[in-house]
């Protein structure tokens, strides 16, 4: 894990070292940054403890965020963005190809990729078709670095079209892949409450302060990925007055199941409005409708010189001491199995992360699709276990038995001739169902002991003030989701 990989998260790379001559020479920036994701999340957690901050992390939500990131990287249509860009570059570009090693090309790609992201992000908030995928990113109620990993599987079907103009201008695919990855990785560090104002940088760059406003319920502003200048230019910038621990949907998601999180917006579209028509017709009608009111087009270069709100910078370094502005508790049910459940769930997510890196990268094939389904099913079951749903206990039993079979079939050839080696491998194969059996026994004992206690929080708890789910289609967007 070279230290230079950390610079990817801040777009702080030497252009001369990252001007690749061909597409196959571009390194896997996101995969190389994964070890730094975990390290920085640990640092953020320790800093929050040192500052005696209220609980910044929820284990279950953090594991759900990581699960959503894994699944979003596994889906086969992730290749659509690159494939469409390459096709447009080779067949539709209107000017000769730009030099890949020019400093002017590098600066232009920083601006163009971020401008494409700005409009993709803004349209994803303003139209239901984009919000279906992007809403996943806004579903977390704890705002921390893990939140950056919450990505929806349908966003990669919606985003490619916003980058095609760059291909028409003749910028090579290897430059697009490089800058799109660096633009995405930059957005990791801005998901934190531990960083206040960044001083003069806030005039130019997207910062944690700007992005916190974006993640509040109804925070349809500050859409930039890397450069906040686009929001200031197009009139969508909102400055942070103070930190508030108030993030997520107006109506909480209420589950740690990553598969359900990806289809939750479709479910809400089908059930929240137009109750006199079939759900499918209702979804299709809403799919091509706005979720936010139309705003007049605004573009003012003079706004780039306007000052930020004054008298706020020092206070932004003070995280809120309570859940400001909330009328219901965050969805975070207790660990019924205690430390055993925490370890079991973390192990499932860690194992699926490793499996993804080994089995699902590269062009889509039948084998990779099979592993993708297995990973998604495993993480979905783990999320339902975290929710406390007993309906998946049988599925988890079957899954652990399947894991034992897969582990047995992967036994190294040299162990087949060794009796002791085969016995040891058999013990390894027995670990998944054995661990699940122990956890299930502890969970059932905890459930039996809690039957006379208070009911656990559910998603039907009272929503936050002013953020109840409205019934009109136009209001389904701004605060109700």
C-alpha positions as a Markdown table, in Angstrom:
| # | Residue | x | y | z |
|---|---|---|---|---|
| 1 | Unk | 0.0 | 0.0 | 0.0 |
| 2 | Unk | 2.3 | 2.8 | -1.2 |
| 3 | Unk | 1.8 | 6.2 | 0.4 |
| 4 | Unk | 1.4 | 7.8 | -3.1 |
| 5 | Unk | -2.0 | 6.1 | -3.4 |
| 6 | Unk | -3.2 | 8.4 | -0.7 |
| 7 | Unk | -2.7 | 11.3 | -3.0 |
| 8 | Unk | -5.4 | 9.9 | -5.2 |
| 9 | Unk | -8.0 | 10.9 | -2.6 |
| 10 | Unk | -7.0 | 14.6 | -2.9 |
| 11 | Unk | -6.5 | 14.8 | -6.7 |
| 12 | Unk | -2.9 | 15.6 | -5.7 |
| 13 | Unk | -1.1 | 13.7 | -8.4 |
| 14 | Unk | 1.8 | 14.7 | -10.8 |
| 15 | Unk | 0.2 | 15.1 | -14.2 |
| 16 | Unk | 3.4 | 13.9 | -15.9 |
| 17 | Unk | 3.1 | 10.6 | -14.1 |
| 18 | Unk | -0.5 | 10.0 | -14.9 |
| 19 | Unk | -0.7 | 10.9 | -18.6 |
| 20 | Unk | -1.2 | 7.4 | -19.9 |
| 21 | Unk | -0.5 | 6.6 | -23.6 |
| 22 | Unk | -3.2 | 3.9 | -23.8 |
| 23 | Unk | -6.3 | 2.7 | -22.0 |
| 24 | Unk | -4.7 | -0.5 | -20.8 |
| 25 | Unk | -2.0 | 1.3 | -19.0 |
| 26 | Unk | -4.4 | 3.2 | -16.7 |
| 27 | Unk | -4.1 | 1.8 | -13.1 |
| 28 | Unk | -7.1 | 0.7 | -11.0 |
| 29 | Unk | -7.2 | 3.9 | -9.0 |
| 30 | Unk | -10.3 | 3.0 | -6.9 |
| 31 | Unk | -9.0 | -0.5 | -6.0 |
| 32 | Unk | -5.6 | 0.9 | -5.0 |
| 33 | Unk | -7.3 | 3.5 | -2.8 |
| 34 | Unk | -9.4 | 0.9 | -0.9 |
| 35 | Unk | -6.8 | 0.3 | 1.9 |
| 36 | Unk | -6.7 | 4.0 | 2.5 |
| 37 | Unk | -10.5 | 4.1 | 2.9 |
| 38 | Unk | -10.3 | 1.8 | 5.9 |
| 39 | Unk | -7.3 | 3.6 | 7.4 |
| 40 | Unk | -8.9 | 7.0 | 7.2 |
| 41 | Unk | -12.2 | 5.7 | 8.6 |
| 42 | Unk | -10.3 | 4.4 | 11.6 |
| 43 | Unk | -8.5 | 7.7 | 12.0 |
| 44 | Unk | -11.8 | 9.6 | 11.8 |
| 45 | Unk | -13.3 | 7.3 | 14.4 |
| 46 | Unk | -10.3 | 7.8 | 16.8 |
| 47 | Unk | -10.4 | 11.5 | 16.3 |
| 48 | Unk | -14.1 | 11.6 | 17.2 |
| 49 | Unk | -13.4 | 9.7 | 20.4 |
| 50 | Unk | -10.5 | 12.0 | 21.3 |
| 51 | Unk | -12.7 | 15.1 | 20.8 |
| 52 | Unk | -15.4 | 13.4 | 22.9 |
| 53 | Unk | -17.8 | 13.7 | 20.0 |
| 54 | Unk | -21.2 | 12.0 | 20.1 |
| 55 | Unk | -21.2 | 8.6 | 18.4 |
| 56 | Unk | -20.1 | 9.3 | 14.8 |
| 57 | Unk | -20.3 | 5.7 | 13.5 |
| 58 | Unk | -22.9 | 3.0 | 13.5 |
| 59 | Unk | -21.3 | -0.4 | 12.9 |
| 60 | Unk | -24.4 | -1.6 | 11.1 |
| 61 | Unk | -24.8 | 1.4 | 8.9 |
| 62 | Unk | -21.1 | 1.5 | 8.1 |
| 63 | Unk | -21.2 | -2.1 | 7.0 |
| 64 | Unk | -24.3 | -1.3 | 4.9 |
| 65 | Unk | -22.4 | 1.6 | 3.2 |
| 66 | Unk | -19.5 | -0.7 | 2.4 |
| 67 | Unk | -21.9 | -3.3 | 1.1 |
| 68 | Unk | -23.5 | -0.8 | -1.2 |
| 69 | Unk | -20.1 | 0.3 | -2.5 |
| 70 | Unk | -19.2 | -3.4 | -3.3 |
| 71 | Unk | -22.4 | -4.2 | -5.1 |
| 72 | Unk | -22.2 | -1.0 | -7.1 |
| 73 | Unk | -18.7 | -2.0 | -8.3 |
| 74 | Unk | -19.9 | -5.5 | -9.2 |
| 75 | Unk | -22.8 | -4.9 | -11.6 |
| 76 | Unk | -21.9 | -5.6 | -15.2 |
| 77 | Unk | -23.4 | -2.4 | -16.6 |
| 78 | Unk | -20.6 | -0.4 | -14.9 |
| 79 | Unk | -18.7 | -0.9 | -18.3 |
| 80 | Unk | -21.4 | 1.2 | -20.0 |
| 81 | Unk | -19.7 | 4.5 | -19.2 |
| 82 | Unk | -16.4 | 3.6 | -20.7 |
| 83 | Unk | -17.9 | 1.7 | -23.6 |
| 84 | Unk | -20.1 | 4.6 | -24.6 |
| 85 | Unk | -17.3 | 7.0 | -24.3 |
| 86 | Unk | -14.9 | 4.9 | -26.4 |
| 87 | Unk | -17.5 | 4.5 | -29.1 |
| 88 | Unk | -18.3 | 8.3 | -29.2 |
| 89 | Unk | -14.6 | 9.1 | -29.3 |
| 90 | Unk | -13.9 | 6.8 | -32.2 |
| 91 | Unk | -16.9 | 7.5 | -34.3 |
| 92 | Unk | -18.4 | 10.8 | -33.4 |
| 93 | Unk | -15.6 | 13.2 | -32.3 |
| 94 | Unk | -15.8 | 16.5 | -34.2 |
| 95 | Unk | -12.1 | 17.5 | -33.8 |
| 96 | Unk | -8.8 | 15.7 | -33.9 |
| 97 | Unk | -7.8 | 13.8 | -30.8 |
| 98 | Unk | -6.2 | 15.9 | -28.1 |
| 99 | Unk | -2.7 | 15.1 | -27.0 |
| 100 | Unk | -2.8 | 12.8 | -23.9 |
| 101 | Unk | 0.4 | 14.2 | -22.5 |
| 102 | Unk | -0.3 | 17.9 | -22.7 |
| 103 | Unk | -0.7 | 20.1 | -19.6 |
| 104 | Unk | -3.5 | 22.0 | -21.3 |
| 105 | Unk | -5.4 | 18.7 | -21.9 |
| 106 | Unk | -4.9 | 17.7 | -18.3 |
| 107 | Unk | -6.4 | 21.0 | -17.0 |
| 108 | Unk | -9.2 | 20.9 | -19.5 |
| 109 | Unk | -10.1 | 17.4 | -18.4 |
| 110 | Unk | -10.2 | 18.5 | -14.7 |
| 111 | Unk | -12.7 | 21.1 | -15.7 |
| 112 | Unk | -14.8 | 19.1 | -18.2 |
| 113 | Unk | -15.1 | 16.0 | -16.1 |
| 114 | Unk | -16.2 | 18.0 | -13.1 |
| 115 | Unk | -18.6 | 20.0 | -15.1 |
| 116 | Unk | -20.1 | 16.8 | -16.5 |
| 117 | Unk | -20.4 | 15.4 | -12.9 |
| 118 | Unk | -22.0 | 18.7 | -11.8 |
| 119 | Unk | -24.8 | 18.3 | -14.3 |
| 120 | Unk | -25.2 | 14.6 | -13.8 |
| 121 | Unk | -25.5 | 15.2 | -10.0 |
| 122 | Unk | -27.9 | 18.1 | -10.4 |
| 123 | Unk | -30.2 | 16.3 | -12.8 |
| 124 | Unk | -30.1 | 13.3 | -10.5 |
| 125 | Unk | -31.6 | 15.4 | -7.8 |
| 126 | Unk | -34.1 | 17.2 | -10.0 |
| 127 | Unk | -35.5 | 14.3 | -11.9 |
| 128 | Unk | -36.9 | 11.0 | -10.6 |
| 129 | Unk | -35.0 | 9.0 | -13.3 |
| 130 | Unk | -31.7 | 10.0 | -11.8 |
| 131 | Unk | -32.8 | 10.0 | -8.2 |
| 132 | Unk | -33.6 | 6.3 | -8.4 |
| 133 | Unk | -29.9 | 5.6 | -8.4 |
| 134 | Unk | -28.5 | 8.6 | -6.5 |
| 135 | Unk | -31.0 | 8.4 | -3.6 |
| 136 | Unk | -29.0 | 5.5 | -2.3 |
| 137 | Unk | -26.1 | 7.8 | -1.5 |
| 138 | Unk | -28.3 | 10.0 | 0.6 |
| 139 | Unk | -30.0 | 7.3 | 2.6 |
| 140 | Unk | -27.4 | 7.1 | 5.4 |
| 141 | Unk | -28.3 | 8.9 | 8.7 |
| 142 | Unk | -24.7 | 8.9 | 10.0 |
| 143 | Unk | -22.4 | 11.3 | 8.2 |
| 144 | Unk | -18.9 | 10.0 | 8.1 |
| 145 | Unk | -16.3 | 8.7 | 5.6 |
| 146 | Unk | -18.1 | 5.4 | 5.2 |
| 147 | Unk | -21.1 | 7.4 | 3.8 |
| 148 | Unk | -19.0 | 8.2 | 0.7 |
| 149 | Unk | -19.1 | 4.5 | -0.2 |
| 150 | Unk | -22.9 | 4.4 | -0.5 |
| 151 | Unk | -23.3 | 4.2 | -4.2 |
| 152 | Unk | -26.4 | 3.0 | -6.2 |
| 153 | Unk | -26.3 | 0.4 | -8.9 |
| 154 | Unk | -28.6 | 2.4 | -11.2 |
| 155 | Unk | -26.5 | 5.5 | -11.2 |
| 156 | Unk | -24.1 | 4.0 | -13.7 |
| 157 | Unk | -27.0 | 3.6 | -16.2 |
| 158 | Unk | -27.8 | 7.4 | -15.9 |
| 159 | Unk | -24.4 | 9.0 | -15.7 |
| 160 | Unk | -22.6 | 8.1 | -19.0 |
| 161 | Unk | -24.6 | 10.5 | -21.1 |
| 162 | Unk | -23.3 | 13.5 | -19.3 |
| 163 | Unk | -19.7 | 12.8 | -20.3 |
| 164 | Unk | -20.2 | 12.1 | -24.0 |
| 165 | Unk | -19.6 | 15.7 | -25.0 |
| 166 | Unk | -16.1 | 15.4 | -23.7 |
| 167 | Unk | -15.5 | 12.5 | -26.2 |
| 168 | Unk | -16.9 | 14.6 | -29.0 |
| 169 | Unk | -14.3 | 17.2 | -28.2 |
| 170 | Unk | -11.5 | 14.6 | -28.8 |
| 171 | Unk | -10.2 | 13.8 | -25.4 |
| 172 | Unk | -8.8 | 10.2 | -25.3 |
| 173 | Unk | -10.6 | 7.5 | -23.2 |
| 174 | Unk | -7.5 | 7.0 | -21.0 |
| 175 | Unk | -7.7 | 10.6 | -19.9 |
| 176 | Unk | -11.4 | 10.3 | -19.2 |
| 177 | Unk | -10.9 | 7.1 | -17.1 |
| 178 | Unk | -8.1 | 8.7 | -15.1 |
| 179 | Unk | -9.9 | 12.0 | -14.3 |
| 180 | Unk | -13.3 | 10.3 | -13.6 |
| 181 | Unk | -11.6 | 8.0 | -11.1 |
| 182 | Unk | -9.7 | 10.9 | -9.4 |
| 183 | Unk | -12.8 | 13.1 | -9.4 |
| 184 | Unk | -14.7 | 10.3 | -7.6 |
| 185 | Unk | -12.0 | 9.5 | -5.1 |
| 186 | Unk | -11.6 | 13.2 | -4.2 |
| 187 | Unk | -15.2 | 13.1 | -2.9 |
| 188 | Unk | -14.3 | 10.5 | -0.3 |
| 189 | Unk | -12.7 | 12.9 | 2.2 |
| 190 | Unk | -15.4 | 15.5 | 2.1 |
| 191 | Unk | -17.9 | 13.2 | 3.9 |
| 192 | Unk | -16.8 | 14.1 | 7.4 |
| 193 | Unk | -17.9 | 16.2 | 10.4 |
| 194 | Unk | -14.4 | 16.4 | 11.8 |
| 195 | Unk | -13.2 | 19.1 | 9.3 |
| 196 | Unk | -14.7 | 22.6 | 9.7 |
| 197 | Unk | -13.9 | 25.5 | 7.3 |
| 198 | Unk | -11.0 | 25.1 | 4.9 |
| 199 | Unk | -10.5 | 28.9 | 4.6 |
| 200 | Unk | -9.9 | 30.4 | 1.1 |
| 201 | Unk | -10.0 | 26.9 | -0.4 |
| 202 | Unk | -13.8 | 27.0 | 0.1 |
| 203 | Unk | -14.1 | 29.6 | -2.7 |
| 204 | Unk | -12.8 | 27.1 | -5.2 |
| 205 | Unk | -13.0 | 23.5 | -4.0 |
| 206 | Unk | -15.8 | 21.3 | -2.8 |
| 207 | Unk | -15.1 | 20.9 | 1.0 |
| 208 | Unk | -16.7 | 19.0 | 3.9 |
| 209 | Unk | -18.5 | 22.1 | 4.9 |
| 210 | Unk | -20.2 | 22.5 | 1.5 |
| 211 | Unk | -21.0 | 18.8 | 1.2 |
| 212 | Unk | -22.6 | 18.6 | 4.6 |
| 213 | Unk | -25.2 | 21.1 | 3.5 |
| 214 | Unk | -25.8 | 18.9 | 0.4 |
| 215 | Unk | -26.5 | 15.8 | 2.6 |
| 216 | Unk | -29.2 | 17.3 | 4.8 |
| 217 | Unk | -32.8 | 16.5 | 4.0 |
| 218 | Unk | -33.9 | 18.7 | 1.2 |
| 219 | Unk | -30.3 | 19.8 | 0.6 |
| 220 | Unk | -30.6 | 20.2 | -3.1 |
| 221 | Unk | -27.5 | 22.3 | -3.6 |
| 222 | Unk | -23.7 | 22.2 | -3.8 |
| 223 | Unk | -23.7 | 19.5 | -6.5 |
| 224 | Unk | -20.0 | 19.9 | -7.5 |
| 225 | Unk | -17.6 | 17.0 | -7.2 |
| 226 | Unk | -14.2 | 18.7 | -7.1 |
| 227 | Unk | -14.7 | 22.4 | -7.8 |
| 228 | Unk | -17.5 | 24.3 | -6.0 |
| 229 | Unk | -17.2 | 27.1 | -8.7 |
| 230 | Unk | -19.9 | 25.4 | -10.7 |
| 231 | Unk | -22.4 | 25.8 | -8.0 |
| 232 | Unk | -21.4 | 29.5 | -7.5 |
| 233 | Unk | -21.6 | 30.0 | -11.2 |
| 234 | Unk | -25.0 | 28.3 | -11.8 |
| 235 | Unk | -26.7 | 29.6 | -8.6 |
| 236 | Unk | -26.9 | 26.3 | -6.7 |
| 237 | Unk | -24.5 | 27.2 | -3.9 |
| 238 | Unk | -25.6 | 27.3 | -0.3 |
| 239 | Unk | -23.1 | 28.1 | 2.5 |
| 240 | Unk | -23.0 | 26.2 | 5.8 |
| 241 | Unk | -24.0 | 28.4 | 8.8 |
| 242 | Unk | -23.4 | 25.7 | 11.4 |
| 243 | Unk | -23.0 | 22.0 | 11.8 |
| 244 | Unk | -26.1 | 20.0 | 12.4 |
| 245 | Unk | -26.3 | 16.2 | 12.9 |
| 246 | Unk | -29.3 | 15.9 | 10.6 |
| 247 | Unk | -28.7 | 13.7 | 7.5 |
| 248 | Unk | -30.4 | 11.2 | 5.3 |
| 249 | Unk | -34.0 | 11.1 | 4.0 |
| 250 | Unk | -36.9 | 13.0 | 5.4 |
| 251 | Unk | -38.5 | 9.6 | 5.8 |
| 252 | Unk | -35.8 | 7.2 | 7.0 |
| 253 | Unk | -34.7 | 4.2 | 5.0 |
| 254 | Unk | -35.2 | 1.9 | 7.9 |
| 255 | Unk | -33.1 | -1.1 | 6.7 |
| 256 | Unk | -29.5 | -2.2 | 6.4 |
| 257 | Unk | -30.3 | -4.4 | 3.4 |
| 258 | Unk | -28.2 | -3.0 | 0.4 |
| 259 | Unk | -30.4 | -4.6 | -2.2 |
| 260 | Unk | -33.6 | -3.1 | -0.7 |
| 261 | Unk | -31.8 | 0.3 | -0.5 |
| 262 | Unk | -31.2 | 0.2 | -4.2 |
| 263 | Unk | -34.9 | -0.4 | -5.0 |
| 264 | Unk | -36.4 | 1.7 | -2.2 |
| 265 | Unk | -37.0 | 4.7 | -4.4 |
| 266 | Unk | -38.8 | 2.6 | -7.0 |
| 267 | Unk | -40.9 | 1.2 | -4.1 |
| 268 | Unk | -41.8 | 4.7 | -2.9 |
| 269 | Unk | -42.6 | 5.9 | -6.4 |
| 270 | Unk | -45.0 | 3.0 | -6.8 |
| 271 | Unk | -46.8 | 3.4 | -3.5 |
| 272 | Unk | -46.7 | 7.1 | -2.6 |
| 273 | Unk | -48.8 | 8.8 | -5.3 |
| 274 | Unk | -51.5 | 8.0 | -7.8 |
| 275 | Unk | -53.1 | 5.2 | -5.7 |
| 276 | Unk | -55.8 | 4.8 | -8.3 |
| 277 | Unk | -53.5 | 3.5 | -11.0 |
| 278 | Unk | -51.3 | 0.4 | -11.3 |
| 279 | Unk | -47.9 | 0.6 | -9.7 |
| 280 | Unk | -45.9 | 0.0 | -12.9 |
| 281 | Unk | -47.8 | 2.7 | -14.8 |
| 282 | Unk | -47.3 | 5.0 | -11.8 |
| 283 | Unk | -43.5 | 4.4 | -11.8 |
| 284 | Unk | -43.2 | 5.0 | -15.6 |
| 285 | Unk | -45.1 | 8.2 | -15.3 |
| 286 | Unk | -42.9 | 9.5 | -12.5 |
| 287 | Unk | -39.7 | 8.2 | -14.1 |
| 288 | Unk | -39.8 | 11.0 | -16.6 |
| 289 | Unk | -41.1 | 13.7 | -14.3 |
| 290 | Unk | -39.4 | 16.2 | -12.1 |
| 291 | Unk | -39.0 | 15.7 | -8.4 |
| 292 | Unk | -38.0 | 19.3 | -7.8 |
| 293 | Unk | -39.7 | 22.5 | -9.2 |
| 294 | Unk | -38.2 | 23.9 | -12.3 |
| 295 | Unk | -35.8 | 26.8 | -11.7 |
| 296 | Unk | -34.9 | 29.5 | -14.2 |
| 297 | Unk | -31.5 | 29.0 | -15.8 |
| 298 | Unk | -28.9 | 31.1 | -14.0 |
| 299 | Unk | -25.3 | 31.7 | -14.9 |
| 300 | Unk | -23.4 | 34.6 | -13.3 |
| 301 | Unk | -19.6 | 34.8 | -13.5 |
| 302 | Unk | -19.8 | 37.7 | -11.1 |
| 303 | Unk | -21.0 | 35.3 | -8.4 |
| 304 | Unk | -17.5 | 33.7 | -8.4 |
| 305 | Unk | -16.2 | 36.8 | -6.7 |
| 306 | Unk | -19.0 | 37.1 | -4.1 |
| 307 | Unk | -17.8 | 36.5 | -0.5 |
| 308 | Unk | -18.9 | 33.5 | 1.5 |
| 309 | Unk | -21.0 | 33.9 | 4.6 |
| 310 | Unk | -18.9 | 35.7 | 7.3 |
| 311 | Unk | -18.5 | 34.9 | 10.9 |
| 312 | Unk | -19.0 | 31.2 | 10.6 |
| 313 | Unk | -15.6 | 29.6 | 9.9 |
| 314 | Unk | -14.5 | 29.0 | 13.5 |
| 315 | Unk | -17.8 | 27.5 | 14.6 |
| 316 | Unk | -17.7 | 25.0 | 11.9 |
| 317 | Unk | -14.9 | 23.2 | 13.7 |
| 318 | Unk | -17.3 | 22.4 | 16.5 |
| 319 | Unk | -19.4 | 19.3 | 15.7 |
| 320 | Unk | -22.9 | 19.3 | 17.1 |
| 321 | Unk | -23.4 | 17.8 | 20.5 |
| 322 | Unk | -26.8 | 16.4 | 19.8 |
| 323 | Unk | -29.0 | 15.3 | 16.9 |
| 324 | Unk | -30.0 | 18.9 | 15.9 |
| 325 | Unk | -33.3 | 19.2 | 14.1 |
| 326 | Unk | -34.3 | 15.6 | 14.4 |
| 327 | Unk | -37.7 | 14.4 | 15.8 |
| 328 | Unk | -37.0 | 10.7 | 15.6 |
| 329 | Unk | -34.0 | 8.5 | 16.6 |
| 330 | Unk | -31.6 | 7.3 | 14.0 |
| 331 | Unk | -32.3 | 3.8 | 12.7 |
| 332 | Unk | -29.7 | 1.8 | 14.6 |
| 333 | Unk | -31.1 | -1.3 | 16.4 |
| 334 | Unk | -29.0 | -2.9 | 19.0 |
| 335 | Unk | -26.7 | -5.9 | 18.3 |
| 336 | Unk | -28.8 | -8.7 | 19.6 |
| 337 | Unk | -25.8 | -11.1 | 19.4 |
| 338 | Unk | -23.4 | -8.6 | 20.9 |
| 339 | Unk | -19.8 | -8.8 | 19.9 |
| 340 | Unk | -20.4 | -12.1 | 18.1 |
| 341 | Unk | -22.9 | -10.6 | 15.8 |
| 342 | Unk | -20.7 | -7.6 | 15.1 |
| 343 | Unk | -17.8 | -9.8 | 14.2 |
| 344 | Unk | -19.9 | -12.1 | 12.1 |
| 345 | Unk | -21.4 | -9.3 | 10.1 |
| 346 | Unk | -18.0 | -7.6 | 9.6 |
| 347 | Unk | -16.5 | -10.9 | 8.5 |
| 348 | Unk | -19.2 | -11.3 | 5.8 |
| 349 | Unk | -18.6 | -7.8 | 4.4 |
| 350 | Unk | -14.8 | -8.3 | 4.5 |
| 351 | Unk | -15.0 | -11.6 | 2.8 |
| 352 | Unk | -17.3 | -10.2 | 0.1 |
| 353 | Unk | -14.9 | -7.3 | -0.5 |
| 354 | Unk | -12.0 | -9.7 | -1.0 |
| 355 | Unk | -14.2 | -11.9 | -3.2 |
| 356 | Unk | -15.2 | -8.9 | -5.3 |
| 357 | Unk | -11.6 | -7.9 | -5.9 |
| 358 | Unk | -10.6 | -11.4 | -6.9 |
| 359 | Unk | -13.6 | -12.6 | -8.9 |
| 360 | Unk | -15.8 | -9.8 | -10.3 |
| 361 | Unk | -13.3 | -7.3 | -11.9 |
| 362 | Unk | -13.0 | -7.1 | -15.6 |
| 363 | Unk | -15.3 | -7.7 | -18.6 |
| 364 | Unk | -18.6 | -9.3 | -17.7 |
| 365 | Unk | -18.8 | -13.1 | -18.0 |
| 366 | Unk | -21.2 | -15.8 | -16.8 |
| 367 | Unk | -18.8 | -16.7 | -14.0 |
| 368 | Unk | -18.4 | -13.1 | -12.9 |
| 369 | Unk | -22.2 | -12.6 | -13.0 |
| 370 | Unk | -22.7 | -15.7 | -10.8 |
| 371 | Unk | -20.2 | -14.3 | -8.3 |
| 372 | Unk | -21.9 | -10.9 | -8.4 |
| 373 | Unk | -25.3 | -12.6 | -7.5 |
| 374 | Unk | -23.7 | -14.5 | -4.7 |
| 375 | Unk | -22.0 | -11.4 | -3.3 |
| 376 | Unk | -25.3 | -9.4 | -3.5 |
| 377 | Unk | -27.3 | -12.2 | -1.9 |
| 378 | Unk | -24.7 | -12.6 | 1.0 |
| 379 | Unk | -24.7 | -8.9 | 1.7 |
| 380 | Unk | -28.5 | -8.7 | 1.5 |
| 381 | Unk | -28.9 | -11.5 | 4.0 |
| 382 | Unk | -26.3 | -9.9 | 6.3 |
| 383 | Unk | -28.3 | -6.6 | 6.1 |
| 384 | Unk | -31.5 | -8.4 | 7.1 |
| 385 | Unk | -29.7 | -10.1 | 10.0 |
| 386 | Unk | -28.6 | -6.6 | 11.1 |
| 387 | Unk | -32.3 | -5.5 | 10.8 |
| 388 | Unk | -33.3 | -8.4 | 13.1 |
| 389 | Unk | -35.5 | -10.2 | 10.5 |
| 390 | Unk | -36.0 | -13.8 | 11.3 |
| 391 | Unk | -37.2 | -14.6 | 7.8 |
| 392 | Unk | -33.7 | -14.9 | 6.5 |
| 393 | Unk | -32.4 | -17.3 | 9.1 |
| 394 | Unk | -33.1 | -20.3 | 6.8 |
| 395 | Unk | -31.4 | -18.5 | 3.9 |
| 396 | Unk | -28.3 | -17.8 | 5.9 |
| 397 | Unk | -28.2 | -21.5 | 7.0 |
| 398 | Unk | -28.3 | -22.6 | 3.3 |
| 399 | Unk | -25.7 | -20.0 | 2.4 |
| 400 | Unk | -23.2 | -21.1 | 5.0 |
| 401 | Unk | -23.6 | -24.7 | 3.9 |
| 402 | Unk | -23.0 | -23.5 | 0.3 |
| 403 | Unk | -19.9 | -21.6 | 1.5 |
| 404 | Unk | -18.6 | -24.9 | 3.1 |
| 405 | Unk | -19.0 | -26.7 | -0.2 |
| 406 | Unk | -17.2 | -23.9 | -2.1 |
| 407 | Unk | -14.4 | -23.9 | 0.4 |
| 408 | Unk | -14.0 | -27.7 | 0.2 |
| 409 | Unk | -13.9 | -27.6 | -3.6 |
| 410 | Unk | -11.1 | -25.0 | -3.5 |
| 411 | Unk | -8.9 | -27.2 | -1.3 |
| 412 | Unk | -5.3 | -27.1 | -2.6 |
| 413 | Unk | -4.3 | -30.1 | -4.6 |
| 414 | Unk | -1.4 | -31.0 | -2.4 |
| 415 | Unk | -3.7 | -31.5 | 0.6 |
| 416 | Unk | -5.7 | -34.3 | -1.1 |
| 417 | Unk | -2.9 | -36.8 | -0.4 |
| 418 | Unk | -2.4 | -35.7 | 3.2 |
| 419 | Unk | -4.9 | -37.1 | 5.7 |
| 420 | Unk | -4.1 | -34.5 | 8.4 |
| 421 | Unk | -4.3 | -31.8 | 5.8 |
| 422 | Unk | -7.7 | -32.9 | 4.6 |
| 423 | Unk | -9.0 | -33.0 | 8.2 |
| 424 | Unk | -7.7 | -29.5 | 8.9 |
| 425 | Unk | -9.4 | -28.3 | 5.7 |
| 426 | Unk | -12.6 | -30.0 | 6.7 |
| 427 | Unk | -12.5 | -28.1 | 9.9 |
| 428 | Unk | -12.1 | -24.8 | 8.0 |
| 429 | Unk | -15.1 | -25.8 | 5.9 |
| 430 | Unk | -17.2 | -26.3 | 9.0 |
| 431 | Unk | -16.5 | -22.8 | 10.3 |
| 432 | Unk | -19.2 | -20.9 | 8.4 |
| 433 | Unk | -22.2 | -23.0 | 9.6 |
| 434 | Unk | -20.7 | -23.4 | 13.0 |
| 435 | Unk | -20.3 | -19.6 | 13.5 |
| 436 | Unk | -23.8 | -19.0 | 12.2 |
| 437 | Unk | -25.2 | -21.7 | 14.5 |
| 438 | Unk | -23.5 | -20.0 | 17.6 |
| 439 | Unk | -24.8 | -16.6 | 16.5 |
| 440 | Unk | -28.3 | -17.8 | 15.9 |
| 441 | Unk | -28.5 | -19.5 | 19.3 |
| 442 | Unk | -27.4 | -16.2 | 20.9 |
| 443 | Unk | -29.8 | -14.1 | 18.9 |
| 444 | Unk | -32.8 | -16.4 | 19.8 |
| 445 | Unk | -31.8 | -16.3 | 23.5 |
| 446 | Unk | -31.7 | -12.5 | 23.3 |
| 447 | Unk | -35.0 | -12.3 | 21.6 |
| 448 | Unk | -36.6 | -14.5 | 24.2 |
| 449 | Unk | -35.3 | -12.4 | 27.0 |
| 450 | Unk | -36.5 | -9.2 | 25.3 |
| 451 | Unk | -40.0 | -10.3 | 24.6 |
| 452 | Unk | -41.3 | -8.4 | 27.7 |
| 453 | Unk | -39.2 | -5.3 | 26.9 |
| 454 | Unk | -39.9 | -2.2 | 24.8 |
| 455 | Unk | -40.3 | -2.6 | 21.0 |
| 456 | Unk | -37.3 | -1.7 | 18.9 |
| 457 | Unk | -37.2 | 1.3 | 16.6 |
| 458 | Unk | -38.9 | 0.7 | 13.3 |
| 459 | Unk | -39.0 | 2.6 | 10.0 |
| 460 | Unk | -42.5 | 3.6 | 10.7 |
| 461 | Unk | -41.4 | 5.9 | 13.5 |
| 462 | Unk | -42.5 | 9.5 | 13.3 |
| 463 | Unk | -40.6 | 11.3 | 10.5 |
| 464 | Unk | -38.7 | 14.5 | 11.0 |
| 465 | Unk | -40.7 | 17.7 | 11.3 |
| 466 | Unk | -41.5 | 19.2 | 7.9 |
| 467 | Unk | -40.2 | 16.2 | 6.1 |
| 468 | Unk | -43.2 | 13.9 | 6.0 |
| 469 | Unk | -43.8 | 12.0 | 2.8 |
| 470 | Unk | -46.2 | 14.0 | 0.7 |
| 471 | Unk | -48.7 | 12.5 | -1.7 |
| 472 | Unk | -48.4 | 14.8 | -4.8 |
| 473 | Unk | -45.9 | 13.7 | -7.4 |
| 474 | Unk | -44.1 | 17.0 | -7.4 |
| 475 | Unk | -43.6 | 17.0 | -3.7 |
| 476 | Unk | -42.2 | 13.4 | -3.7 |
| 477 | Unk | -38.8 | 14.8 | -4.4 |
| 478 | Unk | -37.7 | 17.7 | -2.3 |
| 479 | Unk | -38.1 | 16.5 | 1.3 |
| 480 | Unk | -40.1 | 13.3 | 1.2 |
| 481 | Unk | -37.4 | 10.9 | 0.0 |
